[in-house]
């Protein structure tokens, strides 16, 4: 009986050696064998050692290369594996070291996650001219492009006529129709009004610029004397960075303005030294329909330039549901310059339901000013180009306007003007339906008189980023090619060629080429409707419907009620639509009028599809969740987000951002980047 052992070894020798060892020492040496081992007289143990040479290794490597070459000829290529993104670090974080930032077009809201309310700062900066004689530039508050068209006045008049018809056709709660009040009745009274002087000194002064500071932020920027050598910039316009062709309108200039304003608020108002930001984290709220390039640059500013240790980016609509304590809702965010509508279900924003309207509270303010002028507004020096007059008009709108159908007839009001180097003046003002007409323009935006501007925006597919080559475009392209190659391989196995030389590529017949072409076109079609794993894969009919919706609505001004219906109708299932109709959350300060809740609820009930009227028990419109100010709901939701355990997986750390860049947003964002 013999036992043969084969042992492979990678020893660097140049020949194959075999040695036999026979255990004869017990016989020749005269010593006794060890206990438990058989004696040599019965059998011998032969050990064969096989040593692999360098030549053998070359042969095996050559076979592997031949196999790889055969796979490439068949169309199967090795996948390109990107650098692995590390898993998020799980650690205990103190909420008082987290800063929540909600940047708006007109207002910046910022605070620690443990604060009850955020600090509020006008999102404006005044920069001193670098050269003497430099022309002064000022971003407008209430004026915008599209108002000076030849058709603007006619469109505005037609829109106001529709508003008047709706007001006069609807009965009040007591069943009596409203009595029409013409603007001429109010004009006759207001033309006779002269202001009364309450105080010869308003005690309001222009900002002191004697020290020639390089910049001024917030209230100080608003009260810069127009004769001083300062330009006024609002770095955010309608939810995006304010990029324009004028001075300070470049992407770099807008980012520098943002960094200056935010650093001022952190250092002066939150009392956090900028050198200590390396110990703090930041939660940044962004719009539902966002510019990816802008978000990437802002995140880079927070992590690299300002020095935060980590950042979480989340959407305003989802944070609004967190702040109001709702799991699912159709969120209507009416801001100063834009209105965003989105359906949120269990903390996820439905991509197909996102809608952005390019108008908001400032457009209502401007329309209210036109209506008061028609009624003989007694403050005749008021100008839309004056930023302090714009602040006054905003206050008058918030004080006088309403959406209550039961308030009718002429009513007397009064207001004061407190301007720098001017006396305090008291004005009497008589108004009728103007207070109801102005906020109703949100439902009839033709009354804004904006012509030639894109008024409605839907979510478009990402165009990709050169710094993120392994994005969804890469995944979709490789998936499409793999599907085509696997199909071609299957066809060759099922229908092999009867003749042909070895190594010669097979030639497809015309029908097979047609199938491959069809698959290729299908791949491009799938690319157009690529969505995340959280969203259902869209079919070709859904893609066609979405393209039709984009063509139909973009460029057309939709009222808030119609936009809500369109957003809910874009949801995938009837159950989701039922949830959205049952809970409509209104946040922001643009629809902060008395009677807005009942007014919007009535319009949604009248216009919702009949098939859902029997399914939806009640259309609940929430304008003040938990009796909180709707303007801070989204910020409050960001503070709630900071305390959630699941947020641990969303943090983008500074070192990770410096290494992987924008790819971290795709890997860590709670929404589809």
C-alpha positions in Angstrom: 0.0 0.0 0.0 1.4 3.4 -1.0 0.2 7.0 -0.3 1.1 9.6 -2.9 0.9 13.4 -2.0 0.8 16.0 -4.7 2.0 19.5 -3.6 2.1 22.5 -5.9 4.7 25.2 -5.2 5.5 28.5 -6.9 9.2 28.1 -6.5 11.3 30.1 -9.0 13.2 27.1 -10.6 13.7 26.2 -14.2 13.1 22.5 -14.2 10.6 19.9 -13.0 12.0 17.7 -10.2 10.6 14.6 -8.6 12.1 12.9 -5.5 11.2 9.7 -3.8 11.7 9.3 -0.1 11.6 5.8 1.5 11.2 5.5 5.2 13.9 2.9 5.9 15.5 4.5 8.9 13.7 2.2 11.4 15.5 -0.8 9.8 18.9 0.7 9.2 19.2 2.8 12.4 18.1 0.1 14.8 15.6 2.5 16.6 12.1 1.6 17.3 9.3 3.2 15.3 7.1 5.8 17.0 3.9 4.7 18.6 0.9 4.7 16.3 2.9 4.6 13.0 3.2 1.5 10.8 6.5 -0.1 10.3 8.5 0.2 7.1 8.4 -3.5 6.6 4.7 -3.4 5.6 4.7 -0.4 3.2 6.6 2.6 2.1 5.5 6.3 1.8 6.3 8.0 -1.5 6.0 11.8 -1.6 5.9 13.3 -5.1 6.5 17.1 -5.2 5.6 18.8 -8.4 7.2 22.2 -8.8 5.6 24.6 -11.3 8.1 26.4 -13.5 7.9 29.9 -15.0 7.2 28.3 -18.4 4.0 26.6 -17.0 2.8 30.0 -15.6 3.3 31.6 -19.0 1.2 28.9 -20.6 -1.7 29.4 -18.2 -1.6 33.2 -18.6 -1.7 32.7 -22.3 -4.8 30.6 -22.0 -6.5 33.3 -19.9 -5.7 35.9 -22.5 -7.2 33.7 -25.2 -10.4 33.3 -23.2 -10.6 37.1 -22.7 -10.1 37.6 -26.4 -12.8 35.2 -27.3 -15.2 37.0 -24.9 -14.4 40.3 -26.5 -15.1 38.8 -30.0 -18.4 37.6 -28.7 -19.2 41.2 -27.5 -18.8 40.5 -23.8 -16.6 43.2 -22.3 -15.2 43.6 -18.9 -17.2 46.2 -16.9 -15.4 49.4 -15.9 -15.6 49.5 -12.1 -15.4 53.0 -10.6 -13.7 53.8 -7.4 -15.8 52.6 -4.4 -17.6 55.2 -2.4 -17.1 54.6 1.3 -20.1 53.8 3.5 -21.5 56.7 5.5 -19.9 57.0 9.0 -22.3 56.2 11.9 -21.6 58.6 14.8 -23.5 60.5 17.4 -24.1 64.1 16.4 -25.2 67.0 18.5 -28.0 68.9 17.0 -26.7 72.3 18.3 -23.7 71.8 16.0 -25.9 71.6 12.9 -26.9 74.7 11.0 -30.0 74.6 8.8 -30.0 77.0 5.8 -33.2 77.7 3.8 -32.2 80.3 1.1 -35.1 82.1 -0.5 -35.4 84.6 -3.3 -36.0 87.5 -0.9 -35.4 86.0 2.5 -32.7 83.9 4.1 -33.7 81.7 7.0 -30.9 80.2 9.1 -30.5 78.8 12.5 -29.2 75.9 14.6 -31.3 72.7 14.5 -32.1 73.2 18.2 -33.5 76.8 17.7 -37.2 77.3 18.0 -37.3 79.7 15.1 -34.7 80.7 12.5 -33.2 84.2 12.1 -34.6 86.0 9.1 -32.4 88.2 6.9 -33.3 90.0 3.6 -31.3 88.0 1.0 -29.6 91.1 -0.5 -26.1 92.6 -0.5 -24.7 96.1 -1.4 -21.2 96.1 -2.8 -19.1 99.3 -3.0 -17.9 100.3 -6.5 -14.3 99.4 -7.1 -13.7 102.4 -9.5 -14.9 106.0 -9.2 -17.6 106.9 -11.6 -18.7 103.3 -12.0 -22.4 103.2 -13.1 -24.8 102.1 -10.3 -26.6 98.8 -10.8 -29.6 97.5 -8.8 -31.5 94.2 -9.1 -35.2 95.1 -9.2 -37.6 93.8 -6.5 -41.0 94.0 -8.2 -40.2 94.8 -11.9 -39.3 91.9 -14.2 -38.9 91.0 -17.8 -42.0 90.6 -19.9 -43.9 93.6 -18.5 -43.0 96.1 -21.2 -44.3 94.1 -24.2 -46.9 95.7 -26.5 -49.4 93.0 -25.5 -48.8 93.2 -21.7 -51.4 95.8 -20.9 -54.1 94.1 -23.0 -53.4 90.7 -21.4 -53.5 92.3 -17.9 -56.9 93.9 -18.6 -58.3 90.6 -20.0 -57.0 88.8 -16.9 -58.6 91.3 -14.5 -61.9 91.0 -16.4 -61.9 87.2 -15.7 -61.3 87.9 -12.1 -64.2 90.4 -11.9 -66.6 87.9 -13.5 -65.7 85.3 -10.9 -66.1 87.7 -8.1 -69.5 89.0 -9.2 -70.9 85.6 -10.2 -70.3 83.9 -6.8 -72.8 84.4 -4.0 -71.8 85.2 -0.5 -72.3 82.7 2.4 -75.8 84.3 3.1 -76.9 83.6 -0.4 -76.8 87.2 -1.6 -74.8 88.2 -4.7 -72.0 90.7 -4.2 -72.6 94.3 -5.2 -70.1 95.4 -7.8 -67.9 98.3 -6.7 -66.3 100.3 -9.5 -62.8 101.8 -9.1 -64.3 105.2 -10.0 -66.1 105.4 -6.7 -62.9 104.9 -4.7 -61.0 107.2 -7.0 -63.3 110.2 -6.3 -62.5 110.0 -2.6 -58.8 109.1 -2.8 -58.0 112.0 -5.1 -59.0 114.5 -2.4 -56.8 113.0 0.3 -53.8 114.9 1.5 -51.3 113.3 3.9 -51.2 114.4 7.5 -47.7 115.0 9.1 -47.4 113.0 12.3 -43.7 113.7 13.0 -41.4 116.1 11.1 -38.5 113.7 11.7 -39.0 110.0 10.8 -35.9 109.0 12.9 -35.1 106.6 10.0 -31.6 107.2 8.6 -29.7 106.0 5.6 -27.0 103.4 6.3 -23.8 105.1 7.4 -21.2 104.5 4.7 -18.6 107.0 5.9 -16.2 104.2 6.6 -16.7 102.9 3.0 -17.3 99.3 3.9 -16.7 96.9 1.0 -20.2 95.4 1.4 -23.4 95.7 3.4 -25.9 92.9 4.0 -29.6 92.6 4.8 -31.4 95.7 6.2 -28.3 97.8 5.9 -28.2 97.0 2.2 -31.8 98.0 1.8 -31.2 101.4 3.4 -28.2 102.4 1.4 -28.6 105.9 -0.1 -29.1 105.7 -3.9 -26.5 108.5 -4.2 -23.8 106.4 -2.6 -21.4 104.3 -4.8 -23.0 100.9 -4.1 -24.7 98.4 -6.3 -27.5 96.2 -5.0 -27.6 92.5 -5.8 -30.1 89.7 -4.9 -28.1 86.5 -5.5 -31.1 84.2 -5.8 -34.0 84.8 -8.3 -37.0 82.4 -8.6 -35.2 79.6 -6.7 -32.0 79.7 -8.8 -28.8 81.6 -8.7 -29.4 85.1 -10.2 -27.4 84.7 -13.4 -27.8 87.6 -15.9 -25.8 89.7 -18.4 -25.5 92.7 -16.1 -22.8 93.6 -13.5 -22.5 90.9 -10.8 -24.5 88.5 -12.9 -21.9 85.8 -13.4 -22.0 82.4 -11.6 -18.8 83.3 -9.7 -20.2 86.7 -8.6 -23.5 85.1 -7.4 -21.6 82.5 -5.4 -19.3 85.1 -3.8 -22.4 87.1 -2.8 -24.0 84.0 -1.3 -20.9 83.2 0.7 -20.6 86.8 2.0 -24.3 86.9 3.1 -24.2 83.5 4.7 -20.9 84.1 6.4 -22.2 87.4 7.8 -25.4 85.8 9.2 -23.4 82.9 10.8 -20.8 85.2 12.4 -22.9 88.2 13.4 -26.4 86.7 14.0 -25.7 83.1 15.1 -22.5 84.2 16.8 -20.4 81.3 15.4 -16.8 82.2 14.5 -16.0 81.2 10.9 -12.9 79.4 12.1 -15.1 77.0 14.1 -17.2 75.9 11.2 -15.0 72.8 10.9 -16.9 71.6 14.0 -20.3 72.3 12.5 -22.5 70.5 9.9 -25.0 72.1 7.5 -28.4 71.0 6.2 -29.2 72.8 2.9 -32.7 73.1 1.6 -33.1 73.3 -2.2 -36.1 73.7 -4.5 -37.9 70.6 -5.9 -36.9 71.6 -9.5 -33.3 72.6 -9.1 -30.3 73.4 -11.3 -27.8 70.6 -10.7 -24.8 72.9 -11.6 -25.9 75.5 -9.1 -26.5 73.0 -6.3 -23.0 71.4 -6.9 -21.4 74.8 -6.7 -23.2 75.8 -3.5 -22.3 72.5 -1.8 -18.7 73.0 -2.9 -18.8 76.5 -1.4 -20.2 75.2 1.9 -17.6 72.4 2.3 -14.5 73.8 0.7 -14.7 77.6 1.0 -16.7 78.1 4.2 -15.3 74.9 5.8 -18.3 73.0 7.1 -17.3 69.4 8.1 -20.4 67.8 6.4 -23.5 68.7 4.4 -26.9 67.2 3.8 -28.9 68.4 0.8 -32.7 67.9 0.8 -35.8 69.3 -1.0 -38.1 72.0 0.4 -41.3 70.0 -0.2 -40.1 67.0 1.8 -38.8 69.1 4.6 -42.2 70.9 4.6 -44.0 67.6 5.4 -41.4 66.9 8.1 -42.0 70.3 9.7 -45.8 69.9 9.6 -45.8 66.3 10.9 -47.5 64.9 7.8 -46.5 61.6 6.1 -48.1 62.4 2.7 -49.3 65.7 1.2 -49.5 67.7 -2.0 -47.2 70.6 -1.0 -48.0 74.0 -2.5 -45.1 76.4 -1.7 -46.0 79.9 -2.7 -42.9 82.0 -2.3 -42.0 85.6 -3.3 -41.0 84.9 -6.9 -42.0 81.3 -7.6 -44.6 78.7 -6.7 -43.6 75.1 -6.4 -46.0 72.2 -6.3 -45.1 68.6 -5.6 -46.7 65.4 -4.2 -44.8 63.9 -1.3 -45.5 60.4 -0.1 -43.7 58.9 2.9 -40.8 61.2 2.6 -40.3 60.8 -1.1 -41.0 63.4 -3.7 -42.7 62.1 -6.8 -40.6 63.2 -9.8 -43.5 63.4 -12.3 -45.6 65.6 -10.0 -43.0 68.4 -9.6 -44.2 71.7 -11.1 -42.7 75.2 -10.8 -44.7 78.4 -11.7 -42.6 81.5 -12.3 -44.7 83.9 -10.2 -45.4 84.4 -6.6 -46.1 87.0 -3.9 -44.1 89.8 -5.5 -46.3 89.6 -8.6 -49.4 89.9 -6.5 -47.8 93.0 -4.8 -47.2 94.6 -8.2 -50.7 93.9 -9.4 -52.1 95.3 -6.1 -50.2 98.5 -6.8 -51.7 98.8 -10.3 -55.2 98.3 -8.9 -54.6 101.0 -6.2 -53.3 103.4 -8.8 -56.5 102.8 -10.8 -58.4 103.7 -7.6 -56.4 106.9 -7.1 -53.7 105.8 -4.7 -52.9 108.9 -2.6 -49.2 108.2 -2.2 -48.4 109.4 -5.7 -44.6 109.4 -5.3 -44.6 105.6 -5.0 -42.4 103.9 -7.6 -41.9 100.2 -8.3 -38.2 100.9 -8.9 -37.7 102.2 -5.4 -36.7 99.4 -3.0 -38.2 101.1 0.1 -41.5 101.7 -1.7 -41.5 98.0 -2.6 -41.2 97.2 1.1 -44.1 99.5 1.8 -46.3 97.9 -0.9 -45.5 94.5 0.5 -46.7 95.6 3.9 -49.9 97.1 2.4 -50.7 93.8 0.6 -50.2 91.7 3.7 -52.4 94.1 5.7 -55.3 94.8 3.4 -55.7 91.9 0.9 -57.9 88.9 1.5 -59.7 86.0 -0.2 -63.0 86.2 1.8 -66.0 86.5 -0.5 -68.1 87.8 2.3 -66.2 91.1 2.6 -67.6 93.5 0.0 -68.2 97.2 -0.5 -66.0 100.2 0.0 -63.9 100.3 3.2 -61.6 103.0 4.6 -58.0 102.3 5.6 -54.9 104.2 6.6 -51.2 103.7 6.4 -47.9 105.5 7.2 -44.8 106.3 5.3 -41.5 106.4 7.2 -38.7 107.2 4.8 -35.1 108.5 5.6 -34.8 112.3 5.8 -38.5 112.6 5.4 -41.4 113.3 7.9 -43.8 110.6 9.0 -46.9 110.9 6.9 -50.4 109.5 7.5 -52.6 108.6 4.4 -56.2 107.8 4.2 -57.2 105.2 1.6 -60.6 103.9 0.4 -60.6 100.5 -1.4 -63.3 98.1 -2.6 -62.8 94.9 -4.6 -59.1 95.7 -5.2 -58.2 93.8 -2.0 -59.8 90.7 -3.3 -58.8 91.1 -7.0 -55.1 91.2 -6.3 -54.6 87.8 -4.5 -57.0 86.2 -7.0 -54.5 86.8 -9.7 -52.6 83.7 -8.4 -55.5 81.7 -9.9 -55.7 83.9 -13.1 -52.0 84.7 -13.8 -52.8 86.3 -17.1 -53.6 89.4 -15.0 -49.9 89.8 -14.3 -49.4 90.9 -17.8 -46.2 88.9 -18.4 -45.6 88.2 -22.1 -42.9 86.1 -23.7 -41.5 84.5 -20.6 -41.5 80.8 -19.6 -44.1 80.7 -16.8 -44.3 76.9 -16.1 -41.5 74.5 -15.6 -41.5 70.7 -15.3 -38.7 68.4 -14.3 -36.4 67.7 -17.2 -33.9 64.8 -17.5 -30.4 65.4 -16.3 -27.9 66.4 -19.0 -25.0 64.7 -17.2 -21.9 66.1 -15.6 -18.3 65.7 -16.9 -17.1 65.2 -13.4 -19.5 62.3 -12.8 -18.9 59.9 -15.8 -20.5 56.9 -14.0 -23.9 58.4 -13.7 -27.3 57.1 -14.9 -26.3 57.8 -18.5 -23.3 55.5 -18.2 -25.4 52.8 -16.5 -28.1 53.0 -19.1 -25.7 52.9 -22.0 -23.8 49.9 -20.7 -27.0 48.1 -19.8 -28.3 48.7 -23.3 -25.1 47.4 -24.9 -25.1 44.3 -22.7 -28.7 43.5 -23.6 -27.9 43.8 -27.3 -24.8 41.6 -27.0 -26.5 39.0 -25.0 -29.4 38.8 -27.5 -26.9 38.5 -30.4 -25.1 35.7 -28.5 -28.4 33.9 -27.9 -29.3 34.2 -31.6 -26.0 32.7 -32.7 -26.5 29.8 -30.4 -30.0 29.1 -31.6 -29.3 29.7 -35.2 -25.7 28.8 -35.9 -24.2 29.4 -39.4 -23.9 26.2 -41.4 -20.7 27.2 -43.1 -17.9 29.7 -42.5 -14.3 30.0 -41.6 -13.2 29.8 -38.0 -12.7 33.3 -36.4 -14.9 34.9 -39.1 -17.6 37.1 -37.7 -21.2 36.0 -38.5 -23.2 38.2 -40.7 -26.8 38.9 -39.6 -29.7 38.6 -42.0 -31.8 41.7 -42.6 -34.5 40.6 -40.1 -31.9 40.2 -37.4 -30.5 43.7 -38.2 -34.0 45.0 -37.8 -34.3 43.5 -34.4 -31.0 44.9 -33.3 -31.9 48.4 -34.6 -35.2 48.1 -32.8 -33.5 47.2 -29.5 -31.1 50.1 -30.0 -34.0 52.5 -30.4 -35.7 51.0 -27.4 -32.6 51.7 -25.4 -32.7 55.4 -26.3 -36.4 55.5 -25.5 -35.7 54.0 -22.1 -33.0 56.6 -21.6 -35.5 59.4 -21.9 -37.7 58.0 -19.1 -34.9 56.9 -16.8 -35.9 57.2 -13.2 -34.5 56.1 -9.9 -35.1 52.8 -8.0 -37.6 54.6 -5.8 -39.8 55.5 -8.8 -41.6 53.1 -11.0 -40.1 52.6 -14.4 -42.1 54.6 -16.9 -43.6 53.0 -20.0 -43.5 54.4 -23.5 -47.1 55.6 -23.1 -46.2 57.5 -19.9 -43.1 59.0 -21.6 -45.3 60.2 -24.5 -47.8 61.6 -22.0 -45.1 63.5 -20.2 -43.6 65.0 -23.4 -47.1 66.1 -24.3 -47.6 67.7 -20.9 -44.3 69.6 -21.2 -45.3 70.9 -24.7 -48.7 71.9 -23.5 -47.9 73.6 -20.2 -44.4 75.1 -20.5 -44.8 78.7 -21.6 -48.4 78.8 -20.5 -49.4 80.4 -17.2 -51.3 78.0 -15.0 -53.3 79.1 -12.0 -52.4 77.6 -8.6 -55.6 75.5 -8.6 -55.0 74.0 -12.1 -51.4 73.4 -11.3 -52.4 71.4 -8.1 -54.8 69.3 -10.2 -52.1 68.6 -12.8 -49.5 67.7 -10.2 -51.9 65.2 -8.5 -53.0 63.8 -11.8 -49.3 63.0 -12.6 -49.1 60.5 -9.8 -48.9 56.9 -10.8 -51.7 55.2 -8.8 -55.2 56.1 -7.8 -54.4 55.4 -4.2 -51.6 58.0 -4.3 -54.0 60.5 -5.9 -56.6 59.9 -3.3 -54.0 60.7 -0.6 -52.9 63.9 -2.3 -56.5 65.2 -2.7 -57.1 64.4 1.0 -54.2 66.6 2.2 -53.0 69.7 0.5 -50.3 71.6 2.4 -49.8 75.3 1.7 -46.5 76.8 2.9 -44.6 80.0 2.1 -45.7 83.6 2.5 -47.2 84.2 -1.0 -50.7 82.9 -0.1 -50.8 84.2 3.4 -54.3 85.8 3.1 -57.4 85.7 5.2 -59.8 83.1 3.6 -57.2 81.4 1.5 -57.9 78.0 3.0 -61.6 78.0 2.1 -61.0 79.6 -1.3 -58.5 77.0 -2.5 -60.5 74.2 -1.1 -63.6 75.3 -2.9 -61.8 75.6 -6.3 -60.2 72.2 -5.9 -63.5 70.6 -5.1 -65.2 72.1 -8.1 -62.4 71.2 -10.6 -61.3 67.7 -9.4 -62.2 64.8 -11.6 -65.7 63.3 -10.9 -64.2 59.8 -10.4 -62.4 61.0 -7.3 -65.2 62.9 -5.7 -66.7 59.6 -4.4 -63.3 58.2 -3.3 -62.1 61.3 -1.4 -64.0 61.8 1.8 -62.8 65.4 2.3 -60.3 67.8 0.6 -58.3 69.1 3.5 -56.3 72.3 2.8 -53.8 73.1 5.5 -52.4 76.6 5.6 -51.2 76.8 9.2 -50.0 73.3 10.4 -49.7 73.2 14.2 -50.5 77.0 14.2 -47.1 77.8 12.9 -46.0 80.5 10.5 -46.2 78.8 7.1 -43.1 80.7 6.0 -40.8 78.7 8.5 -42.4 75.3 8.0 -39.7 74.1 5.5 -36.9 75.3 7.8 -38.5 73.6 10.7 -38.6 70.4 8.7 -34.9 70.7 8.1 -34.3 71.0 11.8 -36.4 67.8 12.3 -34.3 66.1 9.6 -31.2 66.8 11.6 -32.5 64.8 14.5 -33.5 61.7 12.6 -31.4 58.5 12.8 -31.7 57.9 9.0 -30.0 61.2 8.4 -26.7 59.5 9.4 -26.6 57.9 5.9 -27.0 61.3 4.1 -24.0 63.2 5.3 -21.4 64.2 2.7 -18.2 64.8 4.5 -15.5 67.3 3.4 -12.9 64.8 2.5 -15.3 62.7 0.6 -16.4 65.7 -1.4 -12.8 66.6 -2.2 -12.1 63.1 -3.5 -15.3 62.2 -5.3 -16.9 65.5 -6.0 -20.5 65.7 -7.4 -20.7 61.9 -7.4 -21.4 62.1 -3.6 -24.7 63.9 -4.3 -25.8 61.0 -6.5 -24.7 58.4 -3.9 -25.9 60.2 -0.7 -28.8 62.4 -1.6 -32.2 61.2 -0.3 -33.7 62.1 -3.7 -32.8 61.1 -7.2 -29.9 63.3 -8.2 
